Amino acid sequence: MAQFDVHTNLGRNRSGIPFLVNVQSRRYDGVGSRVVVPLMRLPGIGSAEPHLTPRFFVNGEQLVFNPLLLFTIPATALGPVIASLAADEHAARMIGAIDAVITQAFG
């Protein structure tokens, strides 16, 4: 499973979160779980900070990457890969958003 692959969400909340992005390094492919971040439909996100919740087009739909909802999931529970956000410009935005959540918290 490649880092920044976009997987179909097979979970019960897939209407608002249709896809999950695998953000886990390939170095840990041997682990049975993956660290993922949801790609949410816009109405489900409320007011978004662009650097914290970047937007991406997947399957012709604009979706919000929400690192505040980062979680782990069994690798076997991920749906099929439908896209990749591994391009440098996309990866940098996602890494910046995750970084804002875990290292740049002031307060």
Secondary structure, DSSP 8 states (H G I E B T S, - for coil): --TTEEEE--STTTTT--EEEE-S-GGGTTSSEEEEEEEEEGGGT-S--TTTS-EEEETTEEEEE-GGG-EEEEGGG---EEEE--SHHHHHHHHHHHHHHHT----
